[in-house]
Amino acid sequence: MFTTSWDRTILVYDLKTGDYRKNGPQMLTGHSGSICCSDVNEDGTLLATGGLDNVIMLWDVEKKQHALYLRGHNDSVHGICISTDEKFILSASKDRTLRLWDIESRERLPTGICADEYNNSNKRKCLICEKKYIVMTAAESRGRAKCRFCTLDLEETSIT
């Protein structure tokens, strides 16, 4: 189990062994600002975090160190998701953008989605193709909401 905090720390608890009861939790540090969001992969070996420092960090939990340091948002990161195939990280920022990151290449993919500031509905406009889409969420088997990027209007031509 992981907890993230305003004090910029991540505490790692081993619920299987109960070692945290004797020795206290393991601590991970690296963010220069408070940590606002986190996601863990299915087997608990990778942890992604985002925070007030505008940074996304991917942690190797077994080695207890960060494996990736991603910078690209212009404001704090408040949502993060590791894809189920563990190839991508999706991040959402207060700068009103979603960013998709390729974990292997460590590059930000050309994704920049922003809310239409004149319409407070669930319809948005993509910054890249300027097509409208509908914001969607769906629950996964782990019992929590996950971002599903966007759904483009099927009547419009697709991006090539």
C-alpha positions in Angstrom: 0.0 0.0 0.0 1.2 3.5 -0.8 0.3 6.9 0.7 1.3 10.2 -0.9 1.4 13.4 1.0 1.6 17.2 1.1 5.0 16.8 2.8 6.4 15.4 -0.5 6.9 11.9 0.7 5.6 8.5 -0.4 5.2 5.9 2.3 5.4 2.2 1.2 3.6 -0.3 3.5 4.1 -4.1 3.0 0.6 -5.4 4.0 1.6 -9.1 3.3 4.4 -9.3 5.8 3.3 -6.6 8.2 6.9 -5.4 8.5 5.8 -1.8 8.6 4.4 -2.4 12.1 7.9 -3.2 13.4 10.1 -1.0 11.3 7.8 1.6 10.0 7.0 2.2 6.4 9.7 2.7 3.7 9.9 6.3 2.5 10.4 7.5 -1.1 11.3 11.1 -1.7 12.0 13.0 -4.9 9.2 15.6 -5.6 10.1 19.2 -4.8 6.4 20.0 -4.2 3.5 18.3 -2.5 2.3 15.1 -4.2 -1.3 15.3 -5.4 -2.0 12.0 -7.2 -0.7 8.5 -7.7 -1.4 5.2 -9.5 0.1 1.8 -9.1 0.3 -1.0 -11.6 -1.5 -4.4 -11.1 1.4 -6.2 -9.4 2.5 -3.2 -7.3 6.0 -2.9 -8.7 5.5 0.5 -10.5 4.1 3.7 -8.9 3.4 6.9 -10.8 3.1 10.2 -8.9 2.3 13.8 -9.9 2.4 16.9 -7.8 2.6 20.6 -7.3 6.1 20.7 -8.8 4.5 20.0 -12.3 6.5 16.8 -12.5 5.5 13.2 -13.1 7.6 10.5 -11.5 7.6 6.8 -12.1 9.0 4.7 -9.3 10.5 1.3 -9.2 9.0 0.1 -6.0 11.3 -2.9 -5.5 14.4 -0.8 -5.9 12.8 2.0 -3.9 13.9 4.7 -6.4 12.5 6.7 -9.2 12.9 5.2 -12.7 11.5 8.1 -14.7 11.3 11.9 -14.3 8.9 13.5 -16.7 8.5 17.3 -17.1 6.0 18.9 -19.6 3.0 20.4 -17.7 2.9 24.1 -17.0 1.0 23.7 -13.7 0.5 21.1 -11.0 -0.4 17.5 -11.9 -3.7 16.4 -10.2 -4.4 13.1 -12.0 -2.3 10.2 -13.2 -2.8 6.8 -14.7 -0.5 3.9 -15.7 -1.9 2.0 -18.7 -2.8 -1.6 -18.1 0.0 -2.7 -20.5 2.4 -0.5 -18.6 3.6 1.3 -21.8 2.0 4.7 -21.1 1.3 7.2 -18.4 -1.6 9.6 -18.7 -1.4 12.8 -16.7 -3.9 15.6 -16.1 -2.8 19.0 -14.9 -4.2 22.2 -13.6 -3.0 23.8 -16.8 -6.1 22.1 -18.4 -4.1 19.6 -20.4 -3.9 15.8 -20.6 -0.5 14.4 -21.5 0.2 10.9 -22.7 3.8 9.7 -22.1 5.6 6.7 -23.6 7.4 5.0 -20.7 10.0 3.2 -22.9 11.1 6.2 -24.9 10.4 8.7 -22.1 8.8 11.1 -24.6 5.6 13.0 -24.4 3.3 12.0 -27.2 1.5 14.8 -29.2 -1.5 15.1 -27.0 -2.9 18.3 -25.6 -6.5 18.5 -24.6 -8.1 21.5 -23.1 -11.5 22.4 -21.8 -13.5 24.9 -23.9 -13.5 27.9 -21.5 -16.9 29.1 -22.8 -18.8 25.9 -22.4 -18.8 24.1 -19.0 -20.4 20.9 -20.3 -18.7 17.6 -20.9 -17.9 18.4 -24.5 -14.3 19.5 -25.1 -12.1 20.5 -28.1 -8.8 18.8 -28.9 -5.9 21.3 -29.1 -4.2 19.2 -31.9 -6.9 18.3 -34.3 -9.5 20.9 -33.0 -12.2 18.2 -33.1 -14.9 18.0 -30.4 -15.0 15.0 -28.1 -16.9 13.9 -25.0 -15.1 13.4 -21.7 -15.6 9.8 -20.5 -14.8 7.8 -17.5 -15.3 4.1 -16.7 -14.7 1.9 -13.7 -12.1 -0.8 -13.9 -12.1 -4.1 -12.1 -9.9 -2.5 -9.4 -13.0 -0.4 -8.6 -11.9 3.1 -9.4 -12.5 5.5 -12.2 -9.9 5.7 -15.0 -9.6 8.4 -17.6 -10.4 7.1 -21.1 -8.9 10.0 -23.1 -11.6 11.2 -25.4 -14.1 10.0 -28.0 -14.0 11.9 -31.3 -17.2 12.7 -33.2 -17.7 9.7 -35.6 -19.2 11.9 -38.3 -16.0 13.9 -38.7 -13.0 12.6 -40.5 -10.4 10.7 -38.4 -6.9 12.0 -37.8 -4.4 10.4 -40.2 
